[in-house]
Amino acid sequence: MIKKIPVIDLKQHQAVSGKSGMRDTYTPLQTVFAPSSNPVEIAQGLKLNGADEMYVADLDLIESCGHNIADVKMVNTILPVIFDGGVKNLEGFEFFLDYAYKIIIPTETVESIDEMKRIFEKFPKERIVVSVDVKDNELLAKNMDLTLSEFRKILRELDPNEIILLDISGVGTEKGYNKELLDEFGEFKEKLIIAGGLNKNSIGELESLGIKKVLIGTSLHSGEVKILD
């Protein structure tokens, strides 16, 4: 069975929801797993419903306008957290290791390929997840001028255990997965975690294609998709 990893985004100490990465329009998350948008309550509800890990993004940290790091640490005591705090370099990655069990290196924020290599040289792959952030079918990388094809070569060299393929344009839309993007990264199929706009039908399709893991937010929190179905 394909593994569904629940997602929450944090902003000003509460879980929020939105579409297509437009972070300034996000609103408090309404979820079937908790009576409020409190991230600790949501994590407890997810655990009761069968989750054994979760993805947490700190939007304030990513946007450099505050942080929710204490909330992340609390959530990590309930469910192991795969954490996106907008890592820029090795020092930032090392700092976050005290707060979550896996740390994401996002193409959106990392300073350089050299910093990625430094992280892979120093820390075990079991604690590293690379996120290929894609918007409008182009690599989202604020500090690197790379195409998706060029970044694929970097991934072959680094050989991470897990790679999130995040279609930011699809976030919150439930429109399904990006077939073109998946085809482009098909060589990494065994390592891929697909994210962005997934719905019940697309999860079934991805499972039939041999994908092992997905990140699921909107359709999970609405109750359309169940963690263990």
C-alpha positions as CSV (number, residue, x, y, z in Angstrom):
1,M,0.0,0.0,0.0
2,I,1.2,3.5,-0.9
3,K,2.3,5.4,2.2
4,K,0.4,8.7,2.8
5,I,2.4,11.2,4.8
6,P,0.2,14.0,6.3
7,V,1.2,17.6,5.7
8,I,0.7,20.7,7.7
9,D,2.1,24.2,7.1
10,L,2.7,26.5,10.1
11,K,2.3,30.2,10.3
12,Q,2.2,32.2,13.5
13,H,1.9,29.1,15.7
14,Q,-1.1,27.6,13.9
15,A,-1.6,25.2,11.0
16,V,-2.8,27.0,7.8
17,S,-4.0,26.1,4.4
18,G,-3.8,27.7,1.0
19,K,-3.3,27.2,-2.7
20,S,-0.5,27.2,-5.2
21,G,2.1,28.5,-2.8
22,M,0.5,31.9,-2.3
23,R,1.5,32.1,1.3
24,D,0.2,35.5,2.1
25,T,-3.4,34.3,1.5
26,Y,-3.2,31.2,3.7
27,T,-6.0,30.8,6.4
28,P,-6.3,28.7,9.5
29,L,-6.5,25.0,8.6
30,Q,-9.8,23.2,9.1
31,T,-9.2,19.5,9.6
32,V,-11.1,16.4,10.5
33,F,-8.3,15.4,12.9
34,A,-8.7,18.2,15.4
35,P,-11.3,20.8,16.6
36,S,-8.7,23.7,16.1
37,S,-5.7,24.6,14.0
38,N,-3.3,23.9,16.8
39,P,-0.5,21.8,15.4
40,V,-0.1,19.6,18.5
41,E,-3.8,18.7,18.5
42,I,-3.7,17.9,14.8
43,A,-0.6,15.7,15.3
44,Q,-2.4,13.8,18.1
45,G,-5.4,13.3,15.9
46,L,-3.3,12.1,13.0
47,K,-1.5,9.6,15.3
48,L,-4.8,8.2,16.5
49,N,-5.8,7.7,12.9
50,G,-2.7,5.7,11.9
51,A,-0.1,8.2,10.9
52,D,3.5,7.3,11.9
53,E,5.3,10.4,10.6
54,M,4.3,13.8,9.2
55,Y,5.6,16.6,7.1
56,V,5.7,20.1,8.7
57,A,6.7,23.3,6.8
58,D,7.4,26.4,8.8
59,L,6.3,29.2,6.4
60,D,7.5,31.9,8.7
61,L,11.0,30.5,8.7
62,I,11.0,30.0,5.0
63,E,9.9,33.6,4.5
64,S,12.3,34.9,7.1
65,C,9.6,36.5,9.2
66,G,9.7,34.6,12.5
67,H,9.5,30.9,13.3
68,N,7.4,28.1,14.8
69,I,10.4,26.0,15.9
70,A,9.0,25.2,19.4
71,D,5.8,24.0,17.9
72,V,7.7,21.7,15.6
73,K,9.6,20.2,18.5
74,M,6.4,19.5,20.3
75,V,4.9,17.9,17.3
76,N,8.0,15.8,16.9
77,T,7.4,14.3,20.3
78,I,4.1,13.0,19.0
79,L,4.9,12.0,15.5
80,P,8.4,12.0,13.8
81,V,8.6,15.2,11.7
82,I,10.0,15.6,8.2
83,F,10.8,19.3,8.5
84,D,11.0,22.1,6.0
85,G,12.4,25.2,7.6
86,G,13.9,26.7,4.5
87,V,17.4,25.3,5.0
88,K,20.1,27.5,3.4
89,N,23.3,25.8,4.4
90,L,25.0,23.2,6.5
91,E,24.8,25.2,9.7
92,G,21.0,25.6,9.4
93,F,20.6,21.9,8.7
94,E,22.6,21.0,11.7
95,F,20.5,23.3,14.0
96,F,17.2,21.8,12.9
97,L,18.4,18.2,13.7
98,D,17.5,18.9,17.3
99,Y,13.9,19.7,16.3
100,A,12.9,17.0,13.8
101,Y,14.0,13.5,12.7
102,K,14.4,14.3,9.1
103,I,15.4,17.6,7.6
104,I,14.5,18.8,4.1
105,I,17.0,20.5,1.8
106,P,14.7,22.5,-0.5
107,T,15.9,23.8,-3.8
108,E,13.9,26.9,-3.2
109,T,16.1,28.1,-0.3
110,V,19.5,26.3,-0.3
111,E,22.4,28.6,-1.0
112,S,24.3,26.4,-3.4
113,I,25.0,22.9,-4.6
114,D,28.3,23.0,-2.6
115,E,26.2,23.5,0.6
116,M,24.1,20.5,-0.4
117,K,27.3,18.4,-0.8
118,R,28.6,19.5,2.5
119,I,25.4,18.3,4.2
120,F,25.6,15.0,2.5
121,E,29.3,14.6,3.4
122,K,28.7,15.3,7.2
123,F,25.3,13.7,8.0
124,P,23.7,10.3,7.4
125,K,21.3,10.0,4.5
126,E,18.6,8.7,6.8
127,R,18.1,12.2,8.1
128,I,18.2,14.0,4.8
129,V,15.4,14.6,2.3
130,V,15.9,16.6,-0.9
131,S,12.9,18.6,-2.1
132,V,12.8,19.4,-5.8
133,D,10.6,22.5,-5.7
134,V,8.9,23.1,-9.0
135,K,6.7,26.0,-10.0
136,D,5.1,26.3,-13.5
137,N,7.3,23.3,-14.5
138,E,10.5,25.1,-13.8
139,L,12.9,24.5,-10.9
140,L,12.3,26.9,-8.1
141,A,15.7,27.9,-6.7
142,K,16.3,31.4,-5.5
143,N,20.0,31.0,-5.2
144,M,20.9,28.7,-8.1
145,D,20.5,29.1,-11.8
146,L,19.6,25.5,-12.8
147,T,17.2,23.7,-15.0
148,L,15.3,20.6,-13.9
149,S,17.5,18.5,-16.2
150,E,20.7,20.0,-14.7
151,F,19.4,19.3,-11.2
152,R,18.7,15.7,-12.1
153,K,22.4,15.2,-12.7
154,I,23.1,16.6,-9.2
155,L,20.6,14.1,-7.7
156,R,22.4,11.2,-9.4
157,E,25.7,12.4,-7.8
158,L,24.2,12.9,-4.3
159,D,22.1,9.8,-4.4
160,P,19.7,10.7,-1.6
161,N,17.5,8.1,0.0
162,E,14.3,10.2,-0.4
163,I,13.4,12.9,-2.9
164,I,10.2,15.0,-2.6
165,L,8.9,16.1,-6.0
166,L,6.9,19.1,-5.1
167,D,4.6,20.7,-7.7
168,I,4.0,24.0,-5.9
169,S,1.5,25.2,-8.5
170,G,-0.7,22.3,-7.6
171,V,-0.7,22.8,-3.8
172,G,-4.2,22.9,-2.3
173,T,-5.9,22.5,-5.7
174,E,-6.6,18.7,-5.6
175,K,-6.1,18.7,-9.4
176,G,-3.9,15.5,-9.4
177,Y,-0.3,14.9,-9.9
178,N,1.9,16.5,-12.5
179,K,2.5,13.6,-15.1
180,E,5.1,15.5,-17.1
181,L,7.1,16.2,-14.0
182,L,6.9,12.6,-12.8
183,D,8.0,11.4,-16.2
184,E,11.1,13.7,-16.1
185,F,12.2,12.2,-12.7
186,G,11.1,8.6,-13.4
187,E,14.6,7.3,-13.0
188,F,14.3,8.1,-9.2
189,K,10.9,6.3,-8.8
190,E,12.0,4.2,-5.9
191,K,13.1,7.3,-3.9
192,L,10.3,9.7,-4.8
193,I,7.7,11.2,-2.5
194,I,5.1,12.9,-4.7
195,A,3.5,16.2,-3.5
196,G,1.2,19.0,-4.6
197,G,-2.4,18.8,-5.5
198,L,-3.0,15.1,-4.9
199,N,-6.6,13.7,-4.7
200,K,-8.0,10.2,-4.1
201,N,-7.8,9.2,-7.7
202,S,-4.3,10.4,-8.3
203,I,-3.0,8.5,-5.3
204,G,-4.4,5.3,-6.8
205,E,-2.8,6.1,-10.1
206,L,0.6,6.8,-8.5
207,E,0.4,3.5,-6.6
208,S,-0.2,1.6,-9.8
209,L,2.9,3.3,-11.2
210,G,5.0,2.0,-8.4
211,I,5.3,5.2,-6.3
212,K,5.9,4.3,-2.7
213,K,5.1,7.5,-0.8
214,V,3.0,10.7,-1.2
215,L,2.6,13.9,0.8
216,I,-1.1,14.6,1.3
217,G,-2.6,17.8,2.8
218,T,-5.9,19.2,1.6
219,S,-7.7,16.0,0.6
220,L,-6.6,14.3,3.8
221,H,-7.7,17.1,6.1
222,S,-11.1,17.4,4.4
223,G,-11.7,13.7,5.0
224,E,-11.8,12.7,1.4
225,V,-8.6,10.6,1.8
226,K,-7.9,8.3,4.7
227,I,-4.4,7.6,6.0
228,L,-4.7,3.9,6.0
229,D,-7.1,3.2,3.1
